[in-house]
Amino acid sequence: MVFTGKLSDDSLIIAKMPATEALLQQESWHEQKQMHHEMQEANLCKVSTWPELKGSVVELRGIGRTHFCLSPVLILQPVGALISFNIEHAALLQLIQQFANIVQHLSDRGHLHGDLSYYNLLEHQGVEDQQRDGPAHRALLVDMQTLMPLQEAIQAEFSTGTPLFMALNVERKHGHNVSTELETLMYVLIFIVSGGILPWRNMHADMLVLVKFAIMSNPDFFSERVLTRVPRVCEDVLKRMRKLFFTPDCHTDVSCAAFINELHL
């Protein structure tokens, strides 16, 4: 869970309560809770030293508490907010492209994020953004406890991430790679332009995989279950995205360059 707030000096911050924290409230889970925080702290400190990701990934400012949460939270900056479902479509594609570039930068450093869900992809907020050179809409990535070495991720027989947005091969426990990260970004794009709806929401894991594959691998099903829910101006880009990953089998070799090349209205 991500909250925005202020410190005692009135500077804006993000208070991050990891999603798994809700499962770790019992006293018997104290060691796991501590390990979880330490992992995220270490990953945040490491990534924040990489100049190519400066301003694109939140930096850890410390551990603190808030009035609405009894458990310790990570204090992060800069500040971002969830991407609005009402965002202009050209601006949305610009943000998705920036997130794809972040995937490439992490990969070049030998890492993958592992959970590029809608809830971890933020847009920069704050007056300073309007005074800074660069794009008007700026991507901001949070939730680094899932960060993993690329070589380990490729061989992994487990899955991390948010099932609603997870790539099919990850859900099948065939490992993560750059292509599966980009496939997740595609589902986030569909989710936003659909107003927060994906056809496989609220399904059990096994059924979710079957339904997701059936819809994504069949252009007719995709048109019926996805395109009928999105603005007409977004139909072509989503058709190209689907074809990039499913023709009809699930592809796991999509590059960032190929993905970005299709991000236009």
N, C-alpha and C positions, 0 to 999 in steps of 0.2 A: 504494500500500500504506500502511496506517495502523497504527502501533504505539503503545502506551502505555508510558510510562516515567517516570523521575524525573530532575530536575536535581540538581546537587550540593547544593542547599539542601533536597532532599527534596520539592520541589513537583512535583505530577503534571503531565505534559505529554503531548501527542500528537506523535509524530515522523512526519511525512508524507513518504513517498517517492512522487512522482507516478507513475501507472501507466505513462506513456510513458518514464520514466527507464530502465526495463529495456532499451529499444531504443536508448538513447543512451549506452551504456557505452564505445563505441569513441572513441579520441582525436579522430578526425576529426569527431565530433559535438560537440566542446567548445562551440562557439559556440551551437548549438541548445540545449544543456543550460543554458547561462547565460541565454539568452533566456527559456527556459521558467520558470526560477526567478524571473527579474525580473518576468515577467508575473504570476505568482501572488503575488509580494510586493506589487506595485502594487495588484492587485485586493483583496487582503486588507486592506491599509491603507485603501483607499477605502471598502469596505463596512463596516469596523469603526467608521467615523465616523457611520454612519446610526443614530440612536437607536432607531428602530423595530425594528432587527435586533440590538440589543444583547442578548447572551446566546444568540442563535439561530444565530450564525455564528462560527466559530473566529477568533481574532485571532492575528496573527503576532507571536511573541515574539523571533524571531531565526533565524539559520541555524546549524546545528551538525552534529555527527557522533555516531554511536552505535557501540557495540561490534559490532553485527551488520550494519552497512552502511558500506562504504567511501566511498560518495558522500555529498555534503552533503544534509542533510534539513532540512525546514522544522520549526521548533519552534513548536507551536501550543497555545493554551489557549482555553477550558476543555477538559476531557477528556470524551470520549464513547466509546461502544462500539457496535459493530454491533447492530442490533435483534434480540433473541432470537427464534427461531422458536417459542419457548414462551411468549411474552408474552401476557398476557390480551387477548382480542379487543377489549374496550372501550378498553383502554389503547393498543392499536395504532391504532385509528381516531382516537383523540385525537392521537397523534403525526402521522398522515397529515394530519389537519386542520391541525396546526401547520405542516407543510411546505407545504401549500397556501397558508396565509397568508403564508409566506415568499416563495412564488412571486408572490403579489399585491404584497407590499412591494417586491420587486426590480423588478417590472413598473412600479409607480408611480414608481420611480426611473429608469425607462427602460432596464432591463437584464433579461436572462434568464441563468439559471445554465448551461444547456446540457448537463448530464450528471447528472441526478437519479437515478442508479442506486442500488441497494441499498447499495453499498459507500461511498457518499458521504452517506448519511442516517443519522446516528448518534443515540443517545440519551445525554443528559447522564449522567455518572457522578460520584460523589463525595459525601462527607458533607454538603458545603455545600448540595447540592440539597435535602436533607431539611429544612434549616433555613430555606429561602427560601420566601416566599409565592409561590403560583402552582400550576400543575398538577404532580401527582406525577411525571408522565413528560414530559420536556422535549426537544424536537427540537433537533438541532445539525447544521448543514450544513457540509460541508468541500469541498475541491477547487475552488478558485476560478480556476484557469487557463483554464477554459472560459467564464467570464463574458463576455458580449458585449452591446453595445448592442442594444436591442429592434428598432430600425428596420433595423439591419444583419442581424439574425437572421431577420427576416421575409422579407427578400429573398435570403437565402443559398441558393446552389445546391449547398452542401456540407452534410455532416452531421457533427455532433459528438455524442459520447455513447457509451454502452455498448450495442451492438446488441441484447443480450438484452432490455433494457428500453426501447429507443428507440421513440418514436412512429412510426407507419407513414409519415406524411407526411415526417418527418425522414429516415427510411431511403430514401424515394423522392427525397430531395434537393429537397423543395418548401419548405424553410425551417422555422424554429422560430417558435412563438408561445406565448402563455400556455396555450392549449388543448393543445398538444403536450407541454408540461411536465407538465400535469395527467394526460395520458394515460400518461406515464411513471410517475407516482405510482401510477396504477391497476395497472400491471404489477408494481411493487414490492409493492403490497398483495397481489396474487395470489401472488407469489413467496413472501412470508413465511407466509401462511396455508396454502400448499401444502407447507411444510417445505423450501423452497429449490429448488423444481422449477417450470419453465415448459415447456410442451409443445414449444416450438421451440428448446430448448437444443441446443447442439452441432451446429447446422446452418450450412451455408454461407450467406452473406449473401442471395443471391438466393432460395434456398429458404426461408430464415427469413421473409422478407417475405411470400411466398406462403402459407406455413403459418399465420403469425400472422393474416393477413387472413381466411383461410378459417375459422379457429376463432373469431375475434372477431366476424365479421360474420354468423355463422350460429348462432342460439340452440341448435340441436340439437347441433352440433359443440362449442359452448362447454360445454354441459351434460356431454357425454361426455368431453371432454378436460381440462376444468378443474374443474367442480363435483364430479365424482366423487373428486377428490383433496383436497377441503377439508372442514373441519368443517361439519356441517349448519347451525350457527348463522350461518355466514358466507355461505351460499348467496344469500340475498336481497340483501344489500348488493352482492355481486359481479354479480348479475343486473342490478341498477339501474345499476351502474357501466358494464357492457358496453353497455346500452341507451343510456346517455348519450352514448357515443362512436361507437356503431355501430348504425344502424337502417335498412338494413344498411350504407349507405355510411359511410365514415370521416368523422366530424365534426371540424372544426377551429375551432369557435366556442364551445366550452364555457368558461364563466366559472368563476372561483374560487367564487363564491357558489353556482352550480348544483352544482358538484362537492361542496362542503362539505355542501350540503343533503341529499345522498344518503349521507353517511357516518354511518349509524346501523344498528344491528343489528335 
